[in-house]
């Protein structure tokens, strides 16, 4: 289920993004980026709709994933 990031408290959203960035271990190329830069990049992707917050009922976790990787059922938002 997609969670509208705009409805989260700013501190909660910040913590979710930081948690995601810290566990991802994404390679950013030759130049290492700071945590703040990585968080800002993910936040920008949320604003642009490239990624979404997804709640997994099965695992009871929140994840951030590219919108184009969602299954058809997950894309539906009433």
Order of alpha helices (4+ residues) and beta strands (2+ residues): beta-alpha-alpha-beta-beta-alpha
